[in-house]
Amino acid sequence: MKKLFYLLILCFINIISSCSTEDFIDKDFNEKSNWESKKISFKEFIDTEKNNLTFKNIEKYFPNSKSSFPDSLDWEIDTTAITKISTENLTTYTFGIKERNNIEGFRNLVIRKEKNKTINYLVHYPNGVDFINKSSSKAILDIIDSNFLSRSVVCYKVVMVPVSGCSSGTCEWGWYLEETDCGSGSGGGGGGGSGGGSGGTPTSPTPGGDQPSDGDGAPSFNTFLNMLTQQQLVWLSKTENSSTRNSIYNYLNNEGYHEDALMFSVWAIEYLMNNSNYIFNDLLWILNIDFDYLEKEYVMSNPLTVDTANKIMKRNDIDYTTKSTITGLFIAFETAYENQALNTLHENPLYIYFLNELKKYLSSVSYNATAKIFSLMHTLYWAASKSTEQNKINSWNLLVIDPFRDVVKNNGNINMNTETMSWRDIIMIWLFELVNNNNNNNASREFVLNFGISSNVVKGTSIIEGIKNHNNGNGSVSQARTEVHNKIKGGISNGNESFFWHFNTQALSNFISNPNYMEFTLGSYNTNINWNSIQNSYSINFNIKNITGWNSATRGVQGTFIIPNKERGQGIHLGGTIAETFKWAETYTP
C-alpha cells in the first residue's frame, strides 16, 4: 500500500510529463536515510579529500593551469560544478566534464565513498538525461583506476527515487544510478541492483562546460535545469508554465548560457513561483535597464521592489522609454538608500538620465511634452510614496523631488503671474508644488489661485476666456449660459442657478482624442450663476471654484495608479492639492 501511495505521488508530480509506471513499479520506494544534497566548491572538496589515496587516480583530470586540456586526454573535470550527496551509509561527489571532442550525450565523474572504500566512476549518459519528464535514461559506467578505465559489464540507468519528506506527503526526489537488465535497455524494470554498491549510487547529473551536445540538442539548458531545486523543476514542468520554459530556453540560447544569464534565470523561476501574475519576459527590464552590479543585486534581493517596478513596466498607457526612465531612477534611489550611499546619487547615470529627460520636456510648452512630464512625475510619485518610512520620504524630497522642483521653477517656462499665466502654468504649479513668494496665500496648505473680478487680474485673460468658452455637453459653461439666457427670455429677470459639468466617460473619450490643458486642470466642476436686470439688459455673474489634486489628475489612468489627494508640503512633495476660483461678469441683452 505504501509503495502504491508513493507511486501515485510520483505520477501526480509528473502528470504533465507522461509518467510511466514501468520506470518505477519494481523499485523499493523506501526513503533513503539521512539524504542530503548540496553544491560545494572545489576548495571544499580538496580540503575534505586531500588524504584520500584513491583521489590520486583522478588528479590528472583536473584543470591544468597551463592548458585547458592536456594533449594526452580527451576530457577534464569541470571544477565549477560539484554536487556532494550524503546518506547514512555513503557519500558521492558529482562533477561535470569538459569534453575535448564531440560525444553523444554527456559524461560525469562520480566519486563514491562507502565504508572506507572509494571508487571513481566515469558515467556516460549517451542519450542525455530527461530533466523535464524525469524518466529513466541509459548510463554507462567506467571505473577510473590509476592507469586505465575499466568498462563495466553491468548495465545501468539513472532514475529518480524518493529521498526525503514522503512521510509528510511532500516527497523530495533525487537521481540514482542503478543496475538494470541489459536486455531491457534503459526503460525496463530491472532489479534493485547495486549501481556500484548496495542501494544504488546517488548522483546529480551535470552537463559540463564547453560541451557540444548531450543528445537532446540543448546541453546548456540541461545545465540550467540542473541548477534548479526539485520544487523549481516541478513548477517549471507544469503545462501552464510551458511558455515560461520556452522563453527561458530562447533567452539562454541567445545569451550563450553565460553565468549571469543562468543565475538570472534561476532567480526568475523562484520569483515567478511566488508571483503568478507575471511571466519571464516581464522581468527582462532588469537586464535591459543599465543597472550596475549593486543595483541588480538589490533588485534580485528585494521582491517587493521588483513588484513595484513590474507594475510600472507593465503599464500600457505610457511608452517604454518613459517607464524605464522612471524605473531606473526608482531602483537607483532604493539601492543607494539601502547601501547608505545617497551622497553619490546625483552622480548616478540613471539619475542624470531622468533629469535630462525632464529638462528636455520642460523646454517645450506643447501638450505632448507636458503630458510626458506628468507621466514621469506621477509614476515616480506613485512608486516613491509607497514607503511609509519617514526618513526615506525625507530623502526622496531632499535629494530628488526638491532639486527637480528648482529646475522646473528656474527653467523660464513657468509663469507664476496670475495675470498672464496659462492653463499649463496652473498644472505645473500644482504638480511641482511651486510657490510664488509674493503670493499672499498660505504657501503650503491653502494655496488658492484667484482669477477674474475678485483678484487684481484684468478681465479677458486667457484663463478666463478659455473657461468662458468651454462647450462640452450639459453643465459646461457654454451650456449653462444658454440655459440662463432661456430663463431670462422666459420672464425670469432675477435668479440664481448652479450647474455641474461631469468629466464622465464620454468626456474622457473626447479628451483622449483632443486633449487640452483646461479640461485636464478642471475635471468636473460647478458653475454658480446669478443674474439681475439692469434697465433693458441683464448682468450675469459667473463663479467657479475648483480643486486640483491627485484624485482628479489620475482619472482615466490604470486603476493601480489612481492616487488620493494630499496636502501640499506633506509626504512626497508632488501634487499637493490647490484651489482655483474663476469669476467674471457678462452683460446680456435679449
GIDAWO-V685401 format. One line per field, one symbol per residue. ss: DSSP state (H for helix, E for strand, L for the rest). A space follows every 50 residues. Layout:
BEGIN
ss: ???
END
This chain:
BEGIN
ss: LHHHHHHHHHHHHLHHHLLLHHHLLLLLLLLLLLLEEEEELHHHHHHHHL LLHHHHHHHHHLLELLELLLLLLLEEEEEEEEEEEELLLEEEEEEEEEEL LLLLLEEEEEEEEELLEEEEEEEEELLLLLLLLLLLEEEEEEEELLLLEE ELLLEEEEEEEEEELHHHLLLEEEEEEEEELHHHLLLLLLLLLLLLLLLL EEELLLLLLLLLLLLLLLHHHHHHHHHLLHHHHHHHHLHHHHHHHHHHHH HHHHHLLLHHHHHHHHHHHHHHHHLLLLLHHHHLHHHHLLLLHHHHHHHH HLHHHHHHHHHHHLLLLLLHHHHHHHHHHHHHHHHHHHLLLHHHHHHLHH HHHHHHHHHHHHLLLLHHHHHHHHHHHHHHHHHHLLLLLHHHHHHHHHHH HHHHHHHHHHLLLLLLLLLLLLHHHHHHHHHLLLLLLLLLLLLLLLLEEE EELLLLLLLLLHHHHHHHLLLLLLLLHHHHHHHHHHHHHLLLLLEEEEEE ELLLHHHHHHHHHLLLHHHHHHLLEEEEEEEEEELLEEEEEEEEEEEELH HHHLLLLLHHHLLLLLLLLLLLLLLLLEEEEEEEEEEELL
END
